């Protein structure tokens, strides 16, 4: 009986650690996404009048010729 309780507690501890890792990874991913959006917003505000679509089209045309 004692062995089963100890095994059960160990399994719970392992499960708890795995959940903590999963939650931590998800929070880090959200932080990375928020950081990327902030960087894009900052860059966008500095380059007013720049049209990314036109620039990409130019690069593709240069590469094709």
DSSP file (Angstrom, degrees, kcal/mol; ACC not computed):
  #  RESIDUE AA STRUCTURE BP1 BP2  ACC     N-H-->O    O-->H-N    N-H-->O    O-->H-N    TCO  KAPPA ALPHA  PHI   PSI    X-CA   Y-CA   Z-CA
    1    1 A X     >        0   0    0      0, 0.0     4,-1.9     0, 0.0     5,-0.2   0.000 360.0 360.0 360.0 -43.4    0.0    0.0    0.0
    2    2 A X  H  >  +     0   0    0      1,-0.2     4,-2.5     2,-0.2     5,-0.2   0.891 360.0  54.7 -63.5 -39.2    2.8    2.4    0.9
    3    3 A X  H  > S+     0   0    0      1,-0.2     4,-2.5     2,-0.2    -1,-0.2   0.903 107.4  49.8 -61.8 -41.6    4.5    1.6   -2.4
    4    4 A X  H  > S+     0   0    0      2,-0.2     4,-2.4     1,-0.2    -1,-0.2   0.893 111.0  48.9 -65.5 -40.4    1.4    2.5   -4.4
    5    5 A X  H  X S+     0   0    0     -4,-1.9     4,-2.4     2,-0.2    -1,-0.2   0.918 112.6  47.9 -65.8 -42.4    1.0    5.8   -2.6
    6    6 A X  H  X S+     0   0    0     -4,-2.5     4,-2.3     2,-0.2    -2,-0.2   0.919 112.7  48.4 -64.9 -42.9    4.6    6.7   -3.2
    7    7 A X  H  X S+     0   0    0     -4,-2.5     4,-2.3     1,-0.2    -1,-0.2   0.898 111.0  51.4 -62.8 -40.6    4.4    5.8   -6.8
    8    8 A X  H  X S+     0   0    0     -4,-2.4     4,-2.2     2,-0.2    -2,-0.2   0.910 109.9  49.0 -62.6 -43.6    1.2    7.8   -7.2
    9    9 A X  H  X S+     0   0    0     -4,-2.4     4,-2.3     2,-0.2    -2,-0.2   0.897 110.6  50.7 -63.7 -41.0    2.9   10.9   -5.6
   10   10 A X  H  X S+     0   0    0     -4,-2.3     4,-2.4     1,-0.2    -2,-0.2   0.910 110.0  49.9 -63.7 -41.8    5.9   10.5   -7.9
   11   11 A X  H  X S+     0   0    0     -4,-2.3     4,-2.5     1,-0.2    -1,-0.2   0.896 110.4  50.4 -63.7 -39.4    3.6   10.3  -10.9
   12   12 A X  H  X S+     0   0    0     -4,-2.2     4,-2.7     2,-0.2    -2,-0.2   0.899 109.6  50.6 -64.4 -40.3    1.8   13.5   -9.7
   13   13 A X  H  X S+     0   0    0     -4,-2.3     4,-2.4     2,-0.2    -2,-0.2   0.914 111.3  48.0 -64.1 -42.6    5.1   15.3   -9.3
   14   14 A X  H  X S+     0   0    0     -4,-2.4     4,-2.3     2,-0.2    -2,-0.2   0.931 112.7  48.6 -62.8 -45.4    6.1   14.3  -12.8
   15   15 A X  H  X S+     0   0    0     -4,-2.5     4,-2.3     1,-0.2    -2,-0.2   0.909 110.7  51.2 -60.8 -43.1    2.8   15.4  -14.2
   16   16 A X  H  X S+     0   0    0     -4,-2.7     4,-2.4     1,-0.2    -1,-0.2   0.914 109.7  49.4 -62.0 -43.7    3.0   18.7  -12.3
   17   17 A X  H  X S+     0   0    0     -4,-2.4     4,-2.3     1,-0.2    -1,-0.2   0.896 110.6  50.7 -63.6 -40.1    6.5   19.4  -13.7
   18   18 A X  H  X S+     0   0    0     -4,-2.3     4,-2.4     2,-0.2    -1,-0.2   0.910 110.2  49.0 -64.6 -41.6    5.4   18.7  -17.3
   19   19 A X  H  X S+     0   0    0     -4,-2.3     4,-2.7     2,-0.2     5,-0.2   0.916 110.0  51.8 -63.1 -43.0    2.4   21.0  -16.9
   20   20 A X  H  X S+     0   0    0     -4,-2.4     4,-2.6     1,-0.2    -2,-0.2   0.907 110.4  48.8 -60.6 -41.7    4.6   23.8  -15.6
   21   21 A X  H  X S+     0   0    0     -4,-2.3     4,-2.6     2,-0.2    -2,-0.2   0.924 111.7  48.7 -63.4 -44.3    7.0   23.3  -18.5
   22   22 A X  H  X S+     0   0    0     -4,-2.4     4,-2.1     2,-0.2    -2,-0.2   0.922 113.6  46.0 -62.7 -44.2    4.1   23.5  -21.0
   23   23 A X  H  X S+     0   0    0     -4,-2.7     4,-2.3     1,-0.2    -1,-0.2   0.915 112.4  51.4 -65.2 -42.3    2.7   26.6  -19.4
   24   24 A X  H  X S+     0   0    0     -4,-2.6     4,-2.3    -5,-0.2    -2,-0.2   0.907 110.1  49.0 -61.1 -42.8    6.1   28.2  -19.3
   25   25 A X  H  X S+     0   0    0     -4,-2.6     4,-2.4     1,-0.2    -1,-0.2   0.897 110.5  50.9 -63.8 -40.1    6.7   27.5  -22.9
   26   26 A X  H  X S+     0   0    0     -4,-2.1     4,-2.2     1,-0.2    -2,-0.2   0.907 110.5  48.7 -65.0 -41.0    3.3   28.9  -23.9
   27   27 A X  H  X S+     0   0    0     -4,-2.3     4,-2.2     2,-0.2    -1,-0.2   0.896 110.9  50.4 -66.2 -39.8    4.0   32.1  -21.9
   28   28 A X  H  X S+     0   0    0     -4,-2.3     4,-2.5     2,-0.2    -2,-0.2   0.904 109.5  51.5 -64.4 -39.8    7.4   32.6  -23.5
   29   29 A X  H  X S+     0   0    0     -4,-2.4     4,-2.3     1,-0.2    -2,-0.2   0.925 109.7  49.2 -61.9 -44.4    5.9   32.1  -27.0
   30   30 A X  H  X S+     0   0    0     -4,-2.2     4,-2.5     1,-0.2    -1,-0.2   0.893 110.6  51.0 -61.8 -39.5    3.3   34.8  -26.2
   31   31 A X  H  X S+     0   0    0     -4,-2.2     4,-2.4     2,-0.2    -1,-0.2   0.910 109.7  49.9 -63.8 -41.8    6.1   37.1  -25.0
   32   32 A X  H  X S+     0   0    0     -4,-2.5     4,-2.5     2,-0.2    -2,-0.2   0.905 111.1  49.1 -63.4 -41.1    8.0   36.5  -28.2
   33   33 A X  H  X S+     0   0    0     -4,-2.3     4,-2.4     2,-0.2    -2,-0.2   0.935 111.8  48.2 -64.3 -46.2    4.9   37.3  -30.3
   34   34 A X  H  X S+     0   0    0     -4,-2.5     4,-2.2     1,-0.2    -2,-0.2   0.899 112.2  50.0 -61.2 -40.3    4.2   40.5  -28.4
   35   35 A X  H  X S+     0   0    0     -4,-2.4     4,-2.3     2,-0.2    -1,-0.2   0.915 110.2  49.8 -64.8 -43.2    7.8   41.6  -28.7
   36   36 A X  H  X S+     0   0    0     -4,-2.5     4,-2.4     1,-0.2    -2,-0.2   0.905 110.9  49.4 -63.0 -41.4    7.8   40.9  -32.5
   37   37 A X  H  X S+     0   0    0     -4,-2.4     4,-2.6     2,-0.2    -1,-0.2   0.908 110.3  50.9 -64.4 -41.3    4.6   42.9  -32.9
   38   38 A X  H  X S+     0   0    0     -4,-2.2     4,-2.3     2,-0.2    -2,-0.2   0.907 110.7  48.8 -63.1 -41.4    6.1   45.8  -30.9
   39   39 A X  H  X S+     0   0    0     -4,-2.3     4,-2.5     2,-0.2    -2,-0.2   0.917 111.9  49.0 -64.3 -43.0    9.2   45.8  -33.1
   40   40 A X  H  X S+     0   0    0     -4,-2.4     4,-2.7     1,-0.2    -2,-0.2   0.905 111.2  49.8 -63.8 -41.2    7.1   45.7  -36.3
   41   41 A X  H  X S+     0   0    0     -4,-2.6     4,-1.9     2,-0.2    -1,-0.2   0.908 111.4  48.8 -63.6 -41.1    5.0   48.6  -35.0
   42   42 A X  H  X S+     0   0    0     -4,-2.3     4,-1.1     2,-0.2    -2,-0.2   0.919 113.9  45.9 -65.1 -43.1    8.1   50.6  -34.2
   43   43 A X  H  X S+     0   0    0     -4,-2.5     4,-1.2     1,-0.2     3,-0.5   0.906 110.5  53.8 -65.6 -40.8    9.6   50.0  -37.6
   44   44 A X  H  < S+     0   0    0     -4,-2.7     3,-0.3     1,-0.2    -1,-0.2   0.875 106.1  52.3 -62.3 -37.9    6.4   50.8  -39.3
   45   45 A X  H  < S+     0   0    0     -4,-1.9     3,-0.4     1,-0.2    -1,-0.2   0.779 109.9  49.8 -71.0 -24.3    6.1   54.1  -37.6
   46   46 A X  H  < S+     0   0    0     -4,-1.1    -1,-0.2    -3,-0.5    -2,-0.2   0.691 108.0  52.6 -85.6 -19.3    9.7   55.1  -38.7
   47   47 A X  S >< S+     0   0    0     -4,-1.2     3,-1.7    -3,-0.3    -1,-0.2  -0.369  72.7 170.8-116.8  53.9    9.2   54.2  -42.4
   48   48 A X  T 3   +     0   0    0     -3,-0.4     3,-0.1     1,-0.2    -3,-0.1  -0.358  67.6  25.3 -63.8 140.9    6.1   56.1  -43.4
   49   49 A X  T 3  S+     0   0    0      1,-0.3     2,-0.4    -2,-0.0    -1,-0.2   0.332  88.9 127.1  88.2  -7.7    5.5   56.1  -47.1
   50   50 A X    <   -     0   0    0     -3,-1.7     2,-0.7    -6,-0.2    -1,-0.3  -0.707  46.4-155.9 -85.7 130.7    7.3   52.8  -47.7
   51   51 A X     >  -     0   0    0     -2,-0.4     4,-2.0     1,-0.2     5,-0.2  -0.908   6.6-166.4-111.8 108.2    5.3   50.2  -49.5
   52   52 A X  H  > S+     0   0    0     -2,-0.7     4,-2.5     1,-0.2     5,-0.2   0.844  87.1  57.1 -61.2 -36.5    6.5   46.7  -48.8
   53   53 A X  H  > S+     0   0    0      1,-0.2     4,-2.1     2,-0.2    -1,-0.2   0.921 108.0  46.6 -62.9 -44.5    4.5   45.2  -51.7
   54   54 A X  H  > S+     0   0    0      2,-0.2     4,-2.2     1,-0.2    -1,-0.2   0.901 112.5  50.8 -64.6 -40.3    6.2   47.5  -54.3
   55   55 A X  H  X S+     0   0    0     -4,-2.0     4,-2.4     2,-0.2    -2,-0.2   0.917 110.3  48.1 -64.6 -43.4    9.6   46.7  -52.8
   56   56 A X  H  X S+     0   0    0     -4,-2.5     4,-2.4     1,-0.2    -1,-0.2   0.901 110.1  52.9 -63.7 -40.1    9.1   43.0  -52.9
   57   57 A X  H  X S+     0   0    0     -4,-2.1     4,-2.3    -5,-0.2    -1,-0.2   0.915 109.1  49.9 -60.9 -42.4    7.9   43.3  -56.5
   58   58 A X  H  X S+     0   0    0     -4,-2.2     4,-2.5     2,-0.2    -2,-0.2   0.928 110.6  49.4 -61.2 -45.3   11.0   45.2  -57.4
   59   59 A X  H  X S+     0   0    0     -4,-2.4     4,-2.1     1,-0.2    -2,-0.2   0.901 112.0  48.3 -62.0 -41.1   13.3   42.6  -55.8
   60   60 A X  H  X S+     0   0    0     -4,-2.4     4,-2.0     1,-0.2    -1,-0.2   0.894 111.1  50.0 -67.5 -38.9   11.5   39.8  -57.6
   61   61 A X  H  X S+     0   0    0     -4,-2.3     4,-1.5     2,-0.2    -2,-0.2   0.900 111.0  49.7 -66.9 -39.1   11.7   41.6  -60.9
   62   62 A X  H  < S+     0   0    0     -4,-2.5    -2,-0.2     1,-0.2    -1,-0.2   0.907 112.1  47.9 -63.3 -40.9   15.5   42.2  -60.4
   63   63 A X  H  < S+     0   0    0     -4,-2.1    -1,-0.2     1,-0.2    -2,-0.2   0.847 110.2  52.5 -69.9 -33.2   16.0   38.5  -59.5
   64   64 A X  H  <        0   0    0     -4,-2.0    -1,-0.2     1,-0.2    -2,-0.2   0.783 360.0 360.0 -73.7 -27.0   14.0   37.3  -62.6
   65   65 A X     <        0   0    0     -4,-1.5    -1,-0.2    -5,-0.1    -2,-0.2   0.482 360.0 360.0 -90.2 360.0   16.0   39.5  -65.0
